[in-house]
Every structure is written in C-alpha cells, then in structure tokens.
C-alpha cells in the first residue's frame, strides 16, 4: 500500500490505481502554510505601503495612550503651522482622530498603495505620499488658515490622482483591460469620497490639494516610466520640481498669513504665561519683514515684564516708528526713558 510522503499513513488507491502523495491531514497543513505564505508575501511585497500604515497606526495608538492630544502628535493646526512649525504640513498625514477615521484611511491606503508600488515603484510611492500629503495640507490652509486638520486622506487622494492620470494618459506596462478596470474604480472612489466630504467636518480642501498634487506629479512619472537611467533621472527631476513648487506655495502662504498666525500664537502663549515662548514667536515675526506695530508693542510689553529694559525701549521705538498713533507704546516708552514722546497729530476728517 502506498503511504503518505510526510507521516507514513497508508493511502487509499482510487479506481484508476493512483494514490495521492499526502494524506488529507498533511495536505491540509500544507495548504494552510501555502495560504499563510501567500498572505505574508503580499505584505512583504509592498514594504512602503505597510511601513506607512504602521507609522499611522503607531501614531494613533501613541496619541490614544497619551490622552488624545492630536496637536501634540503633529496635527496641522493652522496658526501653529503658519507661525513656524512647518513640519505639521507633513506630520498631519500620519495623525488620525478616531478608530473609524484611521480604519477607513488604512483600508484605502492599503488598496491604493499596493497599486502605486506596482506601477511606479517603492521610492516614488513614498515620495508621492509625502509630497501630496503636504500639497493637501497647503491647500487646506490656503482656503482656511486657522483650520485644524489631520489624516492620511490628502495623501491617499494624491496616490489616487497619480494612478488615475498615469493609467489614463501614461504608458504604464499593464494591459488595456486592467487600465479600464483601474480607471473606473478610481473615478468611482474619488467621486464618492468627494461627495461624502461635502458635509460634516471633512476637510475636502485637503483631499483636493492632494488630488491635484497627484495629477501634477503622476502624469510625467507615468510617461517616463522606465527602468533605464534616463527614466530614473527624469523621475528625480520631476519630484524635485514638485518639491520646489510646494516650497514656493508654502512660502507664499506664510507671507500672506504668517504675521496674523504668529500674533495669535504669541497672544496665546502670553495668556498661559509662557513669556519665553511668546518672545520667541514675536522675535521671528519682527525679523520676517512682514510685521506690524502691534507685534513690536506686544514684544515691548513682554520684554518689560521680564526685566529686559533696553530691549523693551527698542521694541517700543519701533512700534511708534511704524505707527505714530500707538499711544500705548508711546506712553510706555516715555515711562522707560523719562522723555516725552511727541503725540501724533490729529487726523483730518
């Protein structure tokens, strides 16, 4: 009688006189191992996607265990971001508000990240996620500078936009049938999620910013898709240009809204008696070239409160120079110097 190759159990011969190699029990074990191997292989085959998901989950758990302070873990808080904490534009893509939020985003990231890694490669997928996440944060603040926003959805929409434009107009090495299937699925995904984001507290501007960034980066990446050195150079140039574009956009945003954001942060710091923090923010503001008499006047007040008399005098002098009608700064300067500061002439009606 034939026996099982693994355990030696006797095997039954079928009508044709043929016996299996393994018994039912050993065959079941082999099948289970194969299925686990396939599952593990699908995970290790997309290391960038899995790593991004792991970071998001780790940040969520860390935030959960420390009391749910989303701002402390890198949320895109408009006033803080535009006052100098620019890293929040990126870190917000790894912070999530609740279990439903992170569960839905991780499902989307797992689905789209694997497609992106297969079509564009690992490093391009990582850079796509990071750059489009920043693009989403920038448009969110451009639309509403005081907004607080968290979540991977801006970067996820970026991946969707890059894949969509690449599948439609690129020369990616996939079949026409798969292109049609991917395109249809992405159009449905993008449409339904934009529609769902119209109401509630969803930051659709972050979605749109990520999506537009993905379109801009995705098309040239897909049309230059090649394993050659030339293709790699082109992709590097594209990603560098996209980074510079986002940098310029961020700089313009800070120019437009940086002063008011720094003033808000400085006043908040003063309110909680964080005078060194307020001084730091105001000193950056007065050195930015986009400041006001109010900033110098508040800085003078804080310098005076912390015993920095000479600095307070200079700050009050700058406040009066920028706004001769600032009587509070003029009076404070007079008290410190013992000199009468000329009052501004009355305005003509």
NORRAFEN-V872727 format. One record per backbone hydrogen bond with DSSP energy under -0.5 kcal/mol. NH is the residue of the N-H (numbers start at 1). CO is the residue of the C=O. E is the energy in kcal/mol with one decimal. If there is no record, write none. Layout:
BEGIN
nh co e
NH CO E
NH CO E
END
This chain:
BEGIN
nh co e
4 9 -2.7
5 21 -2.6
8 4 -1.3
11 2 -3.0
14 18 -2.4
17 14 -2.0
27 23 -2.6
28 24 -2.2
29 25 -2.0
30 26 -2.3
31 27 -2.3
32 28 -2.2
33 29 -2.4
34 30 -2.2
35 31 -2.4
36 32 -2.5
37 33 -2.5
38 34 -2.4
39 35 -2.2
40 36 -2.9
41 37 -2.6
42 38 -2.0
43 39 -1.2
44 40 -2.9
45 41 -1.7
46 43 -1.3
47 44 -0.5
50 46 -2.1
51 47 -2.4
52 48 -2.6
53 49 -2.3
54 50 -2.4
55 51 -2.4
56 52 -2.2
57 53 -2.6
58 54 -2.6
59 55 -2.6
60 56 -2.2
61 57 -2.5
62 58 -2.6
63 59 -2.7
64 60 -2.5
65 61 -2.5
66 62 -1.2
67 64 -0.9
68 63 -3.4
70 68 -1.3
73 69 -1.1
74 71 -1.4
75 70 -2.0
76 149 -2.5
77 75 -1.8
78 76 -0.7
78 147 -2.3
81 77 -3.1
82 78 -2.7
83 79 -0.9
84 81 -1.2
85 80 -2.1
86 84 -1.5
88 85 -1.7
89 86 -1.9
90 87 -1.3
91 87 -2.4
92 88 -1.7
93 90 -1.7
94 91 -2.2
95 92 -1.2
102 98 -2.2
103 99 -2.5
104 100 -2.3
105 101 -2.0
106 102 -2.6
107 103 -1.8
108 104 -2.1
109 105 -2.8
110 106 -2.5
111 107 -1.8
112 108 -2.8
113 109 -2.8
114 110 -1.2
115 111 -1.0
116 112 -2.6
117 113 -2.5
118 114 -1.9
119 115 -2.3
120 116 -3.3
121 116 -1.1
121 117 -0.6
125 121 -1.3
126 122 -2.2
127 123 -2.6
128 124 -2.6
129 125 -2.4
130 126 -2.2
131 127 -2.9
132 128 -2.5
133 129 -1.7
134 130 -1.9
135 131 -2.4
136 132 -2.3
137 133 -1.9
138 134 -2.5
139 135 -2.0
140 136 -2.0
141 137 -1.9
142 138 -2.3
143 139 -2.0
144 140 -2.0
147 144 -2.2
149 76 -1.5
151 92 -2.4
151 95 -0.7
156 152 -2.4
157 153 -2.7
158 154 -1.4
159 155 -2.3
160 156 -2.4
161 157 -2.6
162 158 -2.4
163 159 -2.6
164 160 -2.6
165 161 -2.4
166 162 -2.1
167 163 -2.8
168 164 -2.1
169 165 -2.4
170 166 -1.5
171 222 -0.9
172 166 -0.5
174 172 -2.0
179 175 -2.1
180 176 -2.3
181 177 -2.1
182 178 -2.8
183 179 -2.8
184 180 -2.3
185 181 -2.2
186 182 -2.6
187 183 -2.5
188 184 -2.0
189 185 -2.5
190 186 -3.1
191 187 -2.5
192 188 -2.7
193 189 -1.9
194 190 -2.4
195 191 -2.1
196 192 -2.3
197 193 -1.6
198 195 -1.3
199 196 -0.5
202 199 -0.8
204 202 -1.5
206 203 -0.5
207 203 -1.4
208 204 -2.8
209 205 -2.7
210 206 -2.4
211 207 -2.5
212 208 -2.8
213 209 -2.1
214 210 -2.4
215 211 -2.2
216 212 -2.4
217 213 -2.3
218 214 -3.1
219 215 -1.5
220 216 -0.6
221 217 -1.4
222 218 -2.4
223 219 -2.4
224 220 -1.3
225 222 -1.0
232 228 -1.8
233 229 -2.3
234 230 -2.3
235 231 -2.4
236 232 -2.2
237 233 -2.4
238 234 -2.3
239 235 -2.5
240 236 -2.2
241 237 -2.5
242 238 -2.4
243 239 -2.1
244 240 -2.3
245 241 -2.3
246 242 -2.3
247 243 -2.1
248 244 -2.5
249 245 -2.2
250 246 -2.6
251 247 -2.3
252 248 -2.3
253 249 -2.0
254 250 -2.3
255 251 -2.2
256 252 -2.0
257 253 -2.5
258 254 -2.7
261 257 -1.7
262 258 -2.8
263 259 -2.5
264 260 -1.9
265 261 -2.4
266 262 -2.6
267 263 -2.5
268 264 -2.1
269 265 -2.4
270 266 -2.3
271 267 -2.2
272 268 -1.4
273 270 -1.5
274 269 -3.3
275 273 -1.4
278 274 -2.1
279 275 -2.6
280 276 -2.3
281 277 -2.0
282 278 -2.6
283 279 -2.6
284 280 -1.6
285 281 -2.0
286 282 -2.8
287 283 -1.2
288 284 -0.5
288 285 -1.2
290 285 -0.5
296 292 -1.4
297 293 -2.7
298 294 -2.7
299 295 -2.3
300 296 -2.5
301 297 -2.0
302 298 -2.1
303 299 -2.8
304 300 -2.5
305 301 -2.1
306 302 -1.7
307 304 -1.2
308 303 -3.0
309 307 -1.1
312 308 -2.1
313 309 -2.4
314 310 -2.1
315 311 -2.4
316 312 -2.6
317 313 -2.4
318 314 -2.1
319 315 -2.1
320 316 -2.5
321 317 -2.2
322 318 -2.1
323 319 -2.3
326 323 -2.3
327 325 -1.6
330 326 -2.0
331 327 -2.9
332 328 -2.2
333 329 -2.4
334 330 -2.2
335 331 -2.2
336 332 -1.8
337 333 -2.3
338 334 -2.5
341 339 -0.6
342 340 -0.5
344 324 -0.5
END
